[in-house]
């Protein structure tokens, strides 16, 4: 069933005032009937969180894991030239292949992201670059280094980070609940000593995050078949959209090992078309290409 039709009918409605004309010869005004019909269907609603240039592998979220599950990727050797890429449960992707490259992905991270989401089935490309994206990624945590300076990129309301280090979040599950509390007090990034990272950047304080911050770490990410990137292919189709939490900064050419250097994490918060997912939808119909939960809309 894709459509529902409703017909409302009221009969014997008295025309109280105009019936006075019945006093005139030849005029007879009786009761009236009124009917109306409407047809509705369900269509995807708007997604309020723009997408980051990350593709989540469908094998990692099929069947859907519990919300709060950490997805891991490996920051490893690149295909050429010594640059790095992401492998594992998610990877960098370019939503407008083949052009753009690292500069376009960096602009997605320092800017609002990709807000006009590609339609389901659209092909997206693999970028395979990590080293030049660290500064752009970290700016969302209120950490600024190199060419990305304070004022160039809006941070989230909190820069508090979650890694698998003993002093951070070693359970690697459901940091979102704590994230909301940290966002409420505009907690700044707690420092490399706690997280085990080596960001080597300038950290924005709580006052700056409160005054200048926004919703920058809850994001939409494409779900795609990562096997499509094997065998020489550089594109794969978008299958759906997922809601993710950006958990931590990554090392900015600072060496080291572990999270932020050889691996990184995102927290999976459900598919964007599931009602109640934290990436949130406004409930406003957005057309068939959107990835939000289905909402009723009149079609006739």
ABEGO torsion letter per residue (X at the ends): XABBBBBBBBBGBBBAAAAAAAABBGBBBBBBBBBBBBBBBBBBBBBABBBBBBBBBAAAAOBBBBBGBBBBBBBBBBABGGBBBBBEABBBBBABOABGEAAAAAAAAABAEBABBBBBGBBBBBAGBAAAAAAAAAAAAGBBBEABBBGABBBBABABBBBABAABBAAGBGAAAAAAAAAAAGBBBAEAAAAGBBAGBBBBBAAAAAAABBBAABBBBBBBBAAAABGGBABBBBABBBBBBBABBBBBGAEEBEBGAABBBBBBAEBAABBGBAAEBAGBBAEAABABBBBBBBAX
